[in-house]
Amino acid sequence: MEDLATHLHIDNFRNNPAVSPIFGLRGLVRQGEQAFIRTGKVGGNSDYFTPELNVQANRWIERNLQHTDLRFPC
């Protein structure tokens, strides 16, 4: 369990080339651009999503998951 927690720690996750393309593919993220893995904090999307974008994302999720058994909590 301790090894898994260490492996999934946000700093290790961010530096994993299998997860974050900036380490495996040079030039994918330009200097000054947002990295692929952000802060790792719950609700961090609210720093980037406007209320309109949030509605748009929720509609997309609903439309694209309606014929699956995947459900997100409200």
Secondary structure, DSSP 8 states (H G I E B T S, - for coil): -HHHHHHHSHHHHHT-TTT-HHHHSTTSS-TTS--SS----TTGGGGT--HHHHHHHHHHHHHHHTTSS-----
